[in-house]
Amino acid sequence: MNELNPYAPASEIGPESGSSFADSKRLRGGFLFRELQLDGCFPCQFRYTGWWFVQRVYINEKCLWWEISWLTLRRHISINLPADIDPQRRSLDVEIQFGRGLLMSRFQVWIGGQTVYDELT
């Protein structure tokens, strides 16, 4: 019998956990980390990391935003996409809700006001 352990750390829970919109999917995830394949209105590879007291957002391996987070983690991130990544210069918004021990309980991504990924764990 091949069942997932409900008490396992988030990194052991497969990409099928949570929910997503459009054709977007979670490639990898763990403590303060998400790597997504976003499809639909804006196909790209998205990565968020909060490791080593620095929060970062990447699109197609290009760092678009970072912030040192010694005391608090930013729960809402808003970025205007550069023209070389998105000629329409839409906004990218990330909303993170944390539970106990800084585990992510919800992770949402919007592009141009449209939800492209929503994970509820």
C-alpha positions in Angstrom: 0.0 0.0 0.0 1.5 3.3 -1.1 0.0 6.1 1.0 1.4 9.5 1.9 2.2 10.1 5.6 -0.1 13.0 6.7 2.5 13.9 9.4 5.4 14.1 6.9 7.1 17.5 6.3 5.8 19.5 3.4 8.7 18.5 1.2 7.5 14.8 1.3 4.0 15.6 0.2 3.7 15.3 -3.5 2.7 17.9 -6.1 -0.9 16.7 -6.0 -1.5 18.3 -2.6 -3.5 21.5 -2.5 -5.2 22.9 -5.5 -4.2 25.0 -8.5 -6.0 26.9 -11.3 -5.6 26.7 -15.0 -2.8 24.2 -16.0 -0.4 25.4 -13.3 1.2 22.8 -11.1 3.6 22.6 -8.2 6.9 21.1 -9.3 8.6 21.1 -5.8 7.8 22.5 -2.4 9.0 22.5 1.1 9.8 24.7 4.0 9.7 28.4 2.8 10.0 27.1 -0.8 7.7 26.6 -3.9 8.6 25.9 -7.5 5.7 26.1 -9.9 5.1 25.6 -13.6 2.6 28.4 -14.5 0.7 27.9 -17.7 -2.3 29.6 -19.2 -2.2 33.4 -19.6 1.4 33.6 -18.6 3.5 30.4 -19.1 6.7 30.5 -17.0 8.6 28.7 -14.3 8.0 30.5 -10.9 10.1 30.0 -7.8 9.7 31.5 -4.3 12.3 30.9 -1.6 12.6 32.3 1.9 15.7 30.4 2.9 18.7 32.0 4.8 16.6 35.0 6.0 16.2 36.3 2.4 12.9 36.1 0.5 13.2 35.9 -3.3 10.9 35.6 -6.3 12.2 34.2 -9.6 10.6 33.9 -13.0 12.4 31.7 -15.5 15.5 31.7 -13.2 15.6 35.5 -13.2 15.4 37.1 -9.7 12.7 39.8 -9.9 12.4 40.6 -6.2 14.3 40.0 -2.9 14.2 41.3 0.6 16.1 40.5 3.8 13.7 39.1 6.3 15.6 38.9 9.6 12.5 39.6 11.8 9.4 39.1 9.7 8.5 37.5 6.5 6.6 39.5 3.9 3.2 37.9 3.5 2.2 39.9 0.4 4.6 40.5 -2.4 3.7 42.7 -5.4 6.0 43.1 -8.4 5.5 44.9 -11.8 6.9 42.4 -14.4 9.7 43.9 -16.5 9.0 44.3 -20.3 11.6 41.6 -21.2 9.5 39.0 -19.3 6.0 40.3 -20.0 5.5 42.9 -22.7 2.2 43.8 -21.2 4.0 44.7 -17.9 1.3 43.0 -15.7 1.6 42.8 -12.0 2.7 39.7 -10.2 1.2 39.2 -6.7 2.1 36.5 -4.2 0.1 36.0 -1.0 1.4 33.6 1.7 -0.4 32.5 4.8 1.7 30.9 7.5 0.7 28.4 10.1 2.6 27.0 13.1 6.4 26.9 12.7 6.3 29.1 9.6 4.8 26.3 7.5 2.8 27.7 4.6 -0.9 27.0 5.0 -1.9 28.9 1.8 0.2 30.0 -1.2 -1.4 32.1 -4.0 -0.1 33.7 -7.2 -1.9 36.3 -9.3 -0.7 37.7 -12.6 -2.5 40.8 -13.8 -5.2 40.3 -11.2 -6.0 36.8 -12.4 -5.4 33.8 -10.1 -2.9 31.5 -11.7 -2.1 29.3 -8.7 -3.8 28.7 -5.3 -2.6 26.0 -2.9 -4.3 25.3 0.4 -2.5 22.8 2.6 
